[in-house]
Amino acid sequence: MSADEFEGDSVVKVTDLVAGYIPGVNILNGCSIEARRGELIGIIGPNGAGKSTLLKAMFGLVKVHSGNVVVRGQDITGLKANKLVSRGVGFVPQNNNVFPSLTIEENLQMGLFQAPKRFAERFDFVSTLFPELRQRRAQRAGSLSGGERQMVAMGRALMMEPAVLLLDEPSAGLSPVKQDEAFLRVHEINRAGVSVIMVEQNARRCLQICDRAYVLDQGKDAYTGTGRELMKDPKVIQLYLGTLADTA
């Protein structure tokens, strides 16, 4: 598929993905999702539904037993993380997402180790989104708060100019104010032209900002629709949102 043929089509398409950590024990049981150019996709669902496993399987960190992952028209199923980064996939894990002994600038350099000559160009882009990174570029990442580390991790993942950014629980462990800041950062990244697939436990806030969302249950995509549609869906409210829907 040429770039022209791909224009306006899916950036990421996951089809019937079956994956797990232990042979014979699958966490994902035929999961299918899609992200189109410029979309912000939310992934919500109960604990143990396979949300984080889905992102890790897409990023080559969990064994895929069947199904496939296609990015910009290329099958990338099971490729190692370094190959995926060069194919346009960025990933920000929930925990241990910075190099604490390195400075902010050195963390961003690690994100561009495959193309170090582009550092000035990409640093300008990332620091336009997150001006604090330029202002504090010499500060060690280990001295940052959880929200600040999340910003560094997002910035590092953006250095290779990904077509899609996979975010695993960007608001986890943050105060309500810092959670709002994290969601604003995600929105700004998306507005800058990066498709985003975000796993989030804060289902209400996730549905408020995403274009479309998928509800995962028992390793499958149980419901899908726009964020607003799912917030008003009686089944989704009853099973997955509960009282969170009352304040939507």
C-alpha positions as semicolon CSV with decimal commas, in nm:
position;residue;x (nm);y (nm);z (nm)
1;M;0,000;0,000;0,000
2;S;0,148;0,336;-0,102
3;A;0,142;0,648;0,109
4;D;-0,114;0,801;-0,128
5;E;-0,342;0,498;-0,098
6;F;-0,311;0,509;0,277
7;E;-0,400;0,878;0,307
8;G;-0,713;0,922;0,519
9;D;-0,732;0,554;0,612
10;S;-0,646;0,372;0,935
11;V;-0,326;0,457;1,116
12;V;-0,359;0,147;1,334
13;K;-0,581;-0,156;1,288
14;V;-0,582;-0,443;1,537
15;T;-0,773;-0,750;1,422
16;D;-0,878;-1,051;1,632
17;L;-0,577;-1,023;1,862
18;V;-0,516;-1,319;2,093
19;A;-0,226;-1,268;2,334
20;G;-0,100;-1,349;2,682
21;Y;0,199;-1,369;2,913
22;I;0,192;-1,746;2,972
23;P;0,158;-2,015;2,703
24;G;-0,196;-2,144;2,696
25;V;-0,334;-1,859;2,910
26;N;-0,469;-1,574;2,698
27;I;-0,553;-1,229;2,831
28;L;-0,675;-1,100;2,495
29;N;-0,934;-1,320;2,327
30;G;-1,000;-1,178;1,982
31;C;-0,970;-0,804;2,045
32;S;-1,015;-0,565;1,751
33;I;-0,970;-0,186;1,751
34;E;-0,888;0,084;1,498
35;A;-0,744;0,435;1,512
36;R;-0,774;0,665;1,215
37;R;-0,556;0,958;1,127
38;G;-0,577;1,230;1,392
39;E;-0,807;1,038;1,626
40;L;-0,789;1,015;2,003
41;I;-0,905;0,666;2,099
42;G;-0,993;0,570;2,456
43;I;-0,974;0,216;2,595
44;I;-1,176;0,160;2,912
45;G;-1,311;-0,140;3,101
46;P;-1,298;-0,323;3,433
47;N;-0,976;-0,433;3,601
48;G;-0,836;-0,742;3,434
49;A;-1,011;-0,674;3,104
50;G;-0,681;-0,670;2,913
51;K;-0,646;-0,297;2,853
52;S;-0,276;-0,262;2,934
53;T;-0,205;-0,603;2,780
54;L;-0,351;-0,475;2,454
55;L;-0,102;-0,187;2,438
56;K;0,188;-0,412;2,535
57;A;0,090;-0,666;2,269
58;M;0,076;-0,388;2,010
59;F;0,423;-0,275;2,119
60;G;0,581;-0,620;2,107
61;L;0,605;-0,667;2,483
62;V;0,349;-0,950;2,508
63;K;0,343;-1,262;2,292
64;V;0,076;-1,250;2,020
65;H;-0,066;-1,594;1,950
66;S;-0,297;-1,498;1,664
67;G;-0,446;-1,194;1,495
68;N;-0,247;-0,900;1,368
69;V;-0,152;-0,536;1,418
70;V;-0,120;-0,312;1,112
71;V;0,034;0,036;1,130
72;R;0,020;0,265;0,827
73;G;-0,052;-0,032;0,602
74;Q;0,232;-0,251;0,732
75;D;0,188;-0,562;0,945
76;I;0,401;-0,503;1,256
77;T;0,270;-0,793;1,465
78;G;0,531;-0,922;1,707
79;L;0,810;-0,686;1,604
80;K;1,048;-0,576;1,879
81;A;1,011;-0,235;2,035
82;N;1,310;-0,076;1,857
83;K;1,165;-0,178;1,520
84;L;0,823;-0,046;1,614
85;V;0,961;0,294;1,710
86;S;1,115;0,328;1,363
87;R;0,778;0,225;1,211
88;G;0,597;0,510;1,383
89;V;0,476;0,365;1,713
90;G;0,543;0,539;2,044
91;F;0,465;0,389;2,385
92;V;0,448;0,544;2,732
93;P;0,419;0,280;3,007
94;Q;0,241;0,353;3,332
95;N;0,542;0,288;3,559
96;N;0,920;0,328;3,535
97;N;0,878;0,553;3,234
98;V;1,187;0,776;3,273
99;F;1,559;0,727;3,330
100;P;1,585;0,888;3,677
101;S;1,963;0,935;3,676
102;L;1,955;1,125;3,345
103;T;1,855;1,486;3,287
104;I;1,537;1,578;3,105
105;E;1,740;1,655;2,793
106;E;1,924;1,323;2,815
107;N;1,591;1,140;2,850
108;L;1,471;1,306;2,532
109;Q;1,795;1,213;2,358
110;M;1,728;0,850;2,450
111;G;1,400;0,878;2,266
112;L;1,588;0,972;1,950
113;F;1,880;0,732;1,970
114;Q;1,794;0,595;1,624
115;A;1,813;0,942;1,464
116;P;2,031;1,165;1,686
117;K;2,088;1,426;1,414
118;R;1,723;1,525;1,438
119;F;1,749;1,622;1,804
120;A;1,732;2,001;1,762
121;E;1,433;1,979;1,528
122;R;1,236;1,734;1,744
123;F;1,331;1,907;2,070
124;D;1,183;2,229;1,930
125;F;0,858;2,046;1,850
126;V;0,831;1,871;2,187
127;S;0,924;2,179;2,389
128;T;0,661;2,379;2,202
129;L;0,405;2,135;2,339
130;F;0,571;2,122;2,682
131;P;0,769;2,447;2,742
132;E;0,872;2,323;3,090
133;L;1,098;2,065;2,926
134;R;1,311;2,336;2,768
135;Q;1,315;2,549;3,082
136;R;1,426;2,256;3,301
137;R;1,626;2,054;3,049
138;A;1,926;2,018;3,282
139;Q;1,723;1,886;3,578
140;R;1,753;1,517;3,662
141;A;1,436;1,320;3,596
142;G;1,463;1,144;3,931
143;S;1,387;1,471;4,110
144;L;1,058;1,526;3,925
145;S;0,705;1,466;4,050
146;G;0,489;1,191;3,903
147;G;0,310;1,432;3,671
148;E;0,636;1,586;3,556
149;R;0,783;1,242;3,485
150;Q;0,475;1,161;3,280
151;M;0,541;1,475;3,073
152;V;0,903;1,373;3,015
153;A;0,795;1,022;2,914
154;M;0,543;1,160;2,667
155;G;0,802;1,398;2,529
156;R;1,055;1,119;2,485
157;A;0,801;0,903;2,301
158;L;0,727;1,194;2,065
159;M;1,090;1,248;1,967
160;M;1,077;0,990;1,684
161;E;0,768;1,160;1,536
162;P;0,529;0,866;1,587
163;A;0,216;0,820;1,381
164;V;0,045;0,678;1,687
165;L;0,117;0,719;2,058
166;L;0,014;0,442;2,299
167;L;-0,051;0,573;2,651
168;D;-0,098;0,337;2,945
169;E;-0,290;0,503;3,230
170;P;-0,148;0,858;3,194
171;S;-0,345;0,980;3,499
172;A;-0,258;0,691;3,733
173;G;-0,135;0,795;4,076
174;L;-0,185;1,167;4,015
175;S;-0,388;1,413;4,219
176;P;-0,714;1,538;4,060
177;V;-0,545;1,861;3,951
178;K;-0,249;1,676;3,803
179;Q;-0,487;1,433;3,633
180;D;-0,652;1,726;3,456
181;E;-0,308;1,846;3,346
182;A;-0,226;1,501;3,210
183;F;-0,546;1,491;3,006
184;L;-0,473;1,840;2,872
185;R;-0,129;1,719;2,759
186;V;-0,285;1,422;2,582
187;H;-0,530;1,655;2,409
188;E;-0,248;1,888;2,299
189;I;-0,048;1,595;2,159
190;N;-0,351;1,486;1,961
191;R;-0,418;1,838;1,834
192;A;-0,058;1,848;1,709
193;G;-0,149;1,569;1,464
194;V;-0,055;1,254;1,653
195;S;-0,311;0,975;1,671
196;V;-0,343;0,855;2,030
197;I;-0,464;0,528;2,183
198;M;-0,507;0,578;2,556
199;V;-0,586;0,318;2,821
200;E;-0,746;0,488;3,120
201;Q;-0,909;0,388;3,449
202;N;-1,071;0,730;3,480
203;A;-1,343;0,628;3,237
204;R;-1,554;0,942;3,260
205;R;-1,269;1,183;3,183
206;C;-1,141;0,954;2,910
207;L;-1,479;0,948;2,736
208;Q;-1,509;1,326;2,767
209;I;-1,198;1,395;2,560
210;C;-1,173;1,102;2,318
211;D;-1,316;1,091;1,966
212;R;-1,408;0,724;1,993
213;A;-1,369;0,461;2,260
214;Y;-1,370;0,088;2,310
215;V;-1,493;-0,091;2,621
216;L;-1,289;-0,406;2,680
217;D;-1,425;-0,696;2,879
218;Q;-1,263;-1,036;2,921
219;G;-1,009;-0,959;2,651
220;K;-1,259;-0,853;2,384
221;D;-1,399;-0,524;2,260
222;A;-1,749;-0,539;2,410
223;Y;-1,876;-0,194;2,307
224;T;-1,756;0,086;2,083
225;G;-1,877;0,431;1,986
226;T;-1,796;0,796;2,029
227;G;-1,705;0,907;2,377
228;R;-2,035;1,090;2,416
229;E;-2,235;0,793;2,290
230;L;-2,077;0,557;2,540
231;M;-2,128;0,801;2,827
232;K;-2,502;0,790;2,754
233;D;-2,529;0,418;2,674
234;P;-2,739;0,253;2,951
235;K;-2,546;-0,076;2,933
236;V;-2,208;0,097;2,954
237;I;-2,330;0,313;3,243
238;Q;-2,465;0,015;3,435
239;L;-2,171;-0,218;3,379
240;Y;-1,866;0,008;3,359
241;L;-1,933;0,368;3,463
242;G;-2,171;0,340;3,756
243;T;-2,203;0,664;3,949
244;L;-1,929;0,822;3,738
245;A;-2,191;0,880;3,469
246;D;-2,399;1,095;3,703
247;T;-2,140;1,374;3,691
248;A;-2,073;1,352;3,317
